[in-house]
Amino acid sequence: MALNFHQLHIFYTVADKGSFSMAAQALHMTQPAVTMQVQSLEDYFGTKLFQRSTKKIELTEAGRTLLPFAKRSIDLIKDTDIAMSKFTHMLEGRLQLGASLTIGEYILPRLLGPFSKEYPSISVSLKVMNTTQILEEIFNHQLTFGLVEAPIHHPDVKTEIVLNDELMLIVPSDHPLADQASITLDDVLLHPFILREQGSGTRQVMEEELRRVGYGTDRLKIVMELGSTGAIKSAVEAGLGITLLSPTAVRHETALGIFKVKSIEGLTFTRHFYSIYLQAALLPISAVTFLTFLRERDLKAWL
């Protein structure tokens, strides 16, 4: 029997989870199948890799020695997929992914067209939903991966930055700040302001940057807090206030001359978009290709 990557992946997952049953669940396999693959690996090396008892399993000295090599093999396969994905144009497959509201409504629609032209045999099925729903469907193996606006801190979830974005000041074209060449934060504080609701990724980025320069949201003239980008755009267009949004979300309105996008001196509201998927999962090459495609996009230039 030859040593194979599949067995090393299973061994590493069992060690990471500390349980054959939990590893089987993470790998979407039956527990007997996981046990058989680990036993085959032990037969190959001629030594036990786990000490088993009724309550728990522990790595033997041989298992502890093998563990970092198994981890390196998994990382190497992932890095190989990423490196080679840009050359693989004859891929086939169906990607099922979830995206949070801003990404799903304003970012991906402009990127899916170019991706489909480059990889016409990969079909993408996109669900726009909140992060909790995306996680639930990933855990239930209904989605390959998700794209969200904030990192996920969960031991079974891998989180990686795939896109960078920047929030900018959005004002109506007839607003006093619209034609002002240089805008300071003190200028902004003089005008009614519209915010996303507490807990949103957009608001979090804004609050963190304001704290960096010693300001809180209590310094803003907040006239309303709204739960969606669309609602905020409508309120700004109606002249109810100004806001911070991604230029990608107001591209259409800016082209029509409804809004102007402005920067605020000394402030940079940078945010990241993240891919999330199961730690134990090996993404198909089509998914790796899509994520690599996203990482190579410059949203400012592309959108």
C-alpha positions as semicolon CSV with decimal commas, in nm:
position;residue;x (nm);y (nm);z (nm)
1;M;0,000;0,000;0,000
2;A;0,130;0,346;-0,088
3;L;0,104;0,647;0,139
4;N;-0,172;0,880;0,015
5;F;-0,283;1,232;0,092
6;H;-0,644;1,131;0,167
7;Q;-0,534;0,923;0,466
8;L;-0,309;1,200;0,596
9;H;-0,600;1,443;0,572
10;I;-0,825;1,206;0,770
11;F;-0,553;1,145;1,030
12;Y;-0,499;1,519;1,076
13;T;-0,873;1,583;1,115
14;V;-0,909;1,310;1,380
15;A;-0,615;1,457;1,570
16;D;-0,753;1,809;1,537
17;K;-1,103;1,712;1,652
18;G;-0,988;1,466;1,917
19;S;-1,261;1,225;1,813
20;F;-1,330;0,980;1,532
21;S;-1,700;1,066;1,535
22;M;-1,640;1,441;1,517
23;A;-1,385;1,394;1,239
24;A;-1,634;1,181;1,047
25;Q;-1,894;1,456;1,078
26;A;-1,650;1,724;0,964
27;L;-1,532;1,513;0,669
28;H;-1,884;1,407;0,575
29;M;-1,784;1,040;0,611
30;T;-1,905;0,750;0,821
31;Q;-1,716;0,679;1,142
32;P;-1,620;0,323;1,032
33;A;-1,473;0,465;0,710
34;V;-1,262;0,713;0,908
35;T;-1,146;0,438;1,144
36;M;-1,054;0,210;0,853
37;Q;-0,844;0,481;0,683
38;V;-0,655;0,557;1,005
39;Q;-0,593;0,184;1,060
40;S;-0,460;0,157;0,704
41;L;-0,221;0,444;0,778
42;E;-0,107;0,270;1,097
43;D;-0,051;-0,051;0,900
44;Y;0,158;0,142;0,649
45;F;0,388;0,286;0,919
46;G;0,373;-0,029;1,131
47;T;0,291;0,161;1,447
48;K;-0,006;0,301;1,637
49;L;-0,084;0,667;1,582
50;F;-0,355;0,701;1,849
51;Q;-0,405;0,562;2,197
52;R;-0,773;0,477;2,217
53;S;-0,988;0,452;2,528
54;T;-1,361;0,457;2,593
55;K;-1,350;0,827;2,687
56;K;-1,092;0,988;2,459
57;I;-0,815;0,939;2,208
58;E;-0,462;1,072;2,231
59;L;-0,176;1,084;1,986
60;T;0,108;0,842;2,041
61;E;0,467;0,960;2,004
62;A;0,453;0,840;1,642
63;G;0,127;1,031;1,590
64;R;0,275;1,350;1,732
65;T;0,570;1,312;1,498
66;L;0,345;1,261;1,195
67;L;0,106;1,548;1,275
68;P;0,315;1,845;1,148
69;F;0,397;1,655;0,826
70;A;0,027;1,587;0,767
71;K;-0,048;1,957;0,824
72;R;0,225;2,056;0,579
73;S;0,087;1,818;0,316
74;I;-0,260;1,971;0,347
75;D;-0,119;2,324;0,321
76;L;0,092;2,222;0,022
77;I;-0,210;2,083;-0,165
78;K;-0,405;2,404;-0,097
79;D;-0,114;2,622;-0,207
80;T;-0,072;2,410;-0,520
81;D;-0,439;2,451;-0,609
82;I;-0,412;2,827;-0,564
83;A;-0,093;2,854;-0,769
84;M;-0,225;2,641;-1,057
85;S;-0,584;2,768;-1,064
86;K;-0,496;3,064;-1,288
87;F;-0,375;2,823;-1,559
88;T;-0,677;2,593;-1,543
89;H;-0,925;2,734;-1,793
90;M;-1,104;2,410;-1,886
91;L;-1,260;2,356;-1,546
92;E;-1,611;2,223;-1,508
93;G;-1,837;2,222;-1,210
94;R;-2,107;2,398;-1,015
95;L;-2,022;2,633;-0,731
96;Q;-2,280;2,684;-0,460
97;L;-2,192;2,986;-0,250
98;G;-2,359;3,227;-0,015
99;A;-2,289;3,599;0,015
100;S;-2,397;3,864;0,261
101;L;-2,611;4,152;0,138
102;T;-2,351;4,409;0,028
103;I;-2,132;4,151;-0,144
104;G;-2,420;3,963;-0,304
105;E;-2,608;4,268;-0,430
106;Y;-2,334;4,516;-0,519
107;I;-2,000;4,334;-0,562
108;L;-2,047;3,987;-0,709
109;P;-2,293;4,074;-0,988
110;R;-2,021;4,284;-1,155
111;L;-1,758;4,014;-1,112
112;L;-1,956;3,705;-1,210
113;G;-1,977;3,815;-1,573
114;P;-1,600;3,843;-1,624
115;F;-1,547;3,519;-1,428
116;S;-1,795;3,333;-1,649
117;K;-1,621;3,460;-1,962
118;E;-1,288;3,335;-1,833
119;Y;-1,426;3,004;-1,699
120;P;-1,741;2,933;-1,904
121;S;-1,776;2,573;-1,784
122;I;-1,809;2,669;-1,417
123;S;-2,163;2,758;-1,319
124;V;-2,218;2,965;-1,005
125;S;-2,525;2,937;-0,784
126;L;-2,542;3,238;-0,550
127;K;-2,760;3,278;-0,242
128;V;-2,779;3,623;-0,080
129;M;-2,844;3,583;0,293
130;N;-2,712;3,689;0,630
131;T;-2,395;3,547;0,784
132;T;-2,579;3,321;1,029
133;Q;-2,771;3,156;0,745
134;I;-2,454;3,117;0,538
135;L;-2,279;2,942;0,829
136;E;-2,574;2,712;0,883
137;E;-2,577;2,602;0,518
138;I;-2,199;2,554;0,516
139;F;-2,222;2,331;0,823
140;N;-2,503;2,137;0,654
141;H;-2,289;2,102;0,337
142;Q;-2,544;2,292;0,129
143;L;-2,290;2,561;0,037
144;T;-1,929;2,515;-0,071
145;F;-1,824;2,842;0,091
146;G;-1,951;3,188;0,182
147;L;-1,844;3,548;0,134
148;V;-1,907;3,777;0,432
149;E;-1,816;4,123;0,561
150;A;-1,660;4,028;0,896
151;P;-1,426;3,748;1,010
152;I;-1,583;3,441;1,169
153;H;-1,429;3,314;1,492
154;H;-1,522;2,945;1,502
155;P;-1,283;2,650;1,545
156;D;-1,436;2,462;1,250
157;V;-1,438;2,758;1,008
158;K;-1,151;2,889;0,796
159;T;-1,167;3,264;0,734
160;E;-0,955;3,436;0,468
161;I;-0,950;3,788;0,320
162;V;-1,043;3,782;-0,050
163;L;-1,132;4,144;-0,132
164;N;-1,055;4,489;0,004
165;D;-1,296;4,780;-0,009
166;E;-1,313;5,136;0,121
167;L;-1,605;5,336;0,253
168;M;-1,635;5,695;0,128
169;L;-1,850;5,994;0,211
170;I;-2,167;5,992;-0,003
171;V;-2,351;6,321;-0,049
172;P;-2,630;6,438;-0,283
173;S;-2,499;6,632;-0,582
174;D;-2,668;6,954;-0,460
175;H;-2,527;6,923;-0,106
176;P;-2,299;7,201;0,030
177;L;-2,011;6,951;0,054
178;A;-2,054;6,819;-0,300
179;D;-1,824;7,073;-0,463
180;Q;-1,596;7,134;-0,167
181;A;-1,242;7,041;-0,270
182;S;-1,123;6,942;0,075
183;I;-1,350;6,797;0,346
184;T;-1,249;6,754;0,710
185;L;-1,424;6,553;0,978
186;D;-1,530;6,879;1,142
187;D;-1,707;6,968;0,815
188;V;-1,894;6,638;0,823
189;L;-2,003;6,689;1,185
190;L;-2,203;6,996;1,082
191;H;-2,449;6,797;0,869
192;P;-2,722;6,537;0,938
193;F;-2,582;6,186;0,912
194;I;-2,745;5,852;0,828
195;L;-2,597;5,534;0,973
196;R;-2,628;5,160;0,922
197;E;-2,773;4,974;1,219
198;Q;-2,565;4,864;1,517
199;G;-2,366;4,548;1,445
200;S;-2,338;4,592;1,069
201;G;-1,997;4,554;0,908
202;T;-2,022;4,899;0,749
203;R;-2,089;5,067;1,082
204;Q;-1,815;4,872;1,258
205;V;-1,553;4,996;1,010
206;M;-1,672;5,355;1,051
207;E;-1,672;5,339;1,433
208;E;-1,322;5,190;1,447
209;E;-1,173;5,462;1,226
210;L;-1,348;5,739;1,421
211;R;-1,215;5,593;1,748
212;R;-0,865;5,596;1,600
213;V;-0,883;5,977;1,575
214;G;-1,054;6,019;1,910
215;Y;-1,417;6,057;1,798
216;G;-1,729;5,858;1,874
217;T;-2,058;5,833;1,685
218;D;-2,209;6,057;1,953
219;R;-2,030;6,348;1,780
220;L;-2,231;6,288;1,461
221;K;-2,569;6,448;1,396
222;I;-2,743;6,114;1,353
223;V;-3,091;6,157;1,208
224;M;-3,166;5,790;1,143
225;E;-3,023;5,438;1,151
226;L;-3,130;5,205;0,872
227;G;-3,092;4,833;0,815
228;S;-2,992;4,818;0,451
229;T;-2,773;4,992;0,197
230;G;-3,075;5,044;-0,029
231;A;-3,268;5,224;0,243
232;I;-2,971;5,450;0,317
233;K;-2,930;5,539;-0,051
234;S;-3,298;5,634;-0,073
235;A;-3,271;5,852;0,238
236;V;-2,960;6,030;0,109
237;E;-3,123;6,087;-0,231
238;A;-3,423;6,239;-0,051
239;G;-3,188;6,491;0,112
240;L;-3,230;6,356;0,465
241;G;-2,859;6,334;0,536
242;I;-2,515;6,218;0,423
243;T;-2,352;5,882;0,487
244;L;-2,055;5,650;0,445
245;L;-2,090;5,372;0,189
246;S;-1,878;5,178;-0,054
247;P;-1,854;5,352;-0,393
248;T;-1,945;5,014;-0,545
249;A;-2,289;5,045;-0,385
250;V;-2,360;5,385;-0,545
251;R;-2,193;5,333;-0,882
252;H;-2,521;5,373;-1,071
253;E;-2,631;5,684;-0,880
254;T;-2,288;5,843;-0,920
255;A;-2,294;5,783;-1,298
256;L;-2,636;5,949;-1,314
257;G;-2,514;6,251;-1,118
258;I;-2,739;6,184;-0,818
259;F;-2,455;6,139;-0,567
260;K;-2,098;6,254;-0,532
261;V;-1,831;6,042;-0,365
262;K;-1,591;6,234;-0,143
263;S;-1,301;6,153;0,087
264;I;-1,251;6,289;0,439
265;E;-0,907;6,430;0,515
266;G;-0,696;6,208;0,739
267;L;-0,947;5,921;0,748
268;T;-0,945;5,591;0,561
269;F;-1,239;5,357;0,611
270;T;-1,089;5,033;0,481
271;R;-1,278;4,707;0,515
272;H;-1,225;4,350;0,405
273;F;-1,453;4,087;0,259
274;Y;-1,386;3,730;0,373
275;S;-1,432;3,380;0,240
276;I;-1,548;3,124;0,495
277;Y;-1,554;2,745;0,465
278;L;-1,507;2,437;0,682
279;Q;-1,155;2,390;0,818
280;A;-1,169;2,018;0,739
281;A;-1,293;2,070;0,385
282;L;-1,068;2,055;0,081
283;L;-1,224;2,301;-0,160
284;P;-1,274;2,178;-0,516
285;I;-1,040;2,332;-0,770
286;S;-1,333;2,530;-0,917
287;A;-1,387;2,699;-0,578
288;V;-1,015;2,768;-0,537
289;T;-1,014;2,919;-0,886
290;F;-1,307;3,148;-0,804
291;L;-1,151;3,268;-0,478
292;T;-0,818;3,327;-0,652
293;F;-1,004;3,529;-0,917
294;L;-1,157;3,746;-0,643
295;R;-0,825;3,799;-0,464
296;E;-0,674;3,935;-0,784
297;R;-0,945;4,199;-0,830
298;D;-0,886;4,563;-0,738
299;L;-1,238;4,686;-0,662
300;K;-1,148;5,050;-0,721
301;A;-1,022;4,977;-1,071
302;W;-1,263;4,698;-1,154
303;L;-1,589;4,846;-1,037
